[in-house]
Amino acid sequence: MRKTNSTHQYPQYISTSATADLLGFSTATVQKMVDSGIFRHYLTSGKHRRVHREDVIKYCHQVLKKDTEVVQRTFGKMSLVVVSQKSLSDACSQALKELDVDWQCVTNPLDLVELKGQEHHLFWDGMDSWASLVLLAENQTSRHKHVVFNARSFDAEQKQKLLTLAQIFEQDLSPGLIHGYVLGAAAH
């Protein structure tokens, strides 16, 4: 666990990396949660986010420690689809099982045409050459929420275009990314 400097001028705030360690999320996920208003924060002179301790504690109690029945009822409504040519890691599969979401892994984008009914949360692997083309085409997928992971190879123009359609994460799909996204989506 990273150490936090509790002697800085605002001891009621902690760094995003310390918050990520406490919650078991990636720092990027915490930064997105801060930017979306889940946590009160301030910016240091170096433009680093500092998260209000009370908000982190409240989030832990209200979101992460919810009654199991409420969590399952909330998450059971979510349908998550991983669109990737590689298979899902055991750790990611376990995270999805723990969250009790409906999920599937799709290796061929043509299988997306068969998605029916409710809104789906599509997790696209940015390392697959066809994934960004299908996503950018917005063909048959406009009613869904989109997340692109492994987006570090996109140039600035591609990222700008993707940001109009999806949330972007540079890291590979991980249990922390899945947990952060699902919990953040449930909080809204």
Long-range contacts (C-beta under 8 A, 24 or more apart in sequence): 10-42, 10-50, 12-52, 12-53, 12-54, 13-41, 13-42, 13-50, 13-51, 13-52, 13-53, 14-50, 14-51, 14-53, 14-56, 15-48, 15-49, 15-50, 15-51, 16-48, 16-49, 16-50, 16-51, 19-51, 19-56, 20-176, 22-56, 22-60, 23-56, 23-59, 23-60, 23-64, 23-180, 24-176, 24-179, 25-176, 25-177, 25-179, 25-180, 26-169, 26-171, 26-174, 26-176, 26-177, 26-180, 28-169, 28-170, 28-171, 29-169, 29-176, 29-177, 29-180, 29-181, 29-184, 30-180, 32-167, 32-180, 32-184, 33-180, 33-184, 36-184, 36-188, 38-184, 38-187, 63-183, 63-186, 63-187, 64-183, 71-99, 71-100, 72-100, 74-186, 75-99, 75-100, 75-101, 75-182, 75-186, 76-100, 76-101, 76-102, 77-118, 78-102, 78-121, 78-182, 78-185, 78-186, 79-103, 79-118, 79-119, 79-120, 79-121, 80-120, 80-121, 80-123, 80-178, 80-182, 81-105, 81-106, 81-112, 81-115, 81-120, 81-121, 81-122, 81-123, 82-106, 82-123, 82-125, 82-173, 83-109, 83-112, 83-122, 83-123, 83-124, 83-125, 83-128, 83-131, 83-134, 84-123, 84-124, 84-125, 84-128, 84-131, 84-173, 85-125, 85-128, 86-125, 88-173, 89-173, 91-174, 91-175, 92-173, 92-174, 92-175, 92-178, 94-175, 95-175, 95-178, 95-179, 96-178, 99-178, 99-179, 99-182, 101-182, 109-134, 112-140, 112-141, 113-140, 115-140, 115-144, 119-143, 119-144, 119-145, 120-144, 120-145, 121-145, 121-146, 121-147, 121-181, 121-185, 122-146, 122-147, 123-147, 123-148, 123-149, 123-173, 124-148, 124-149, 124-166, 125-149, 125-150, 125-173, 126-150, 126-151, 126-152, 126-153, 126-154, 126-168, 127-153, 132-158, 132-162, 135-162, 135-165, 135-166, 136-161, 136-162, 136-165, 138-165, 145-185, 147-181, 149-173, 149-177
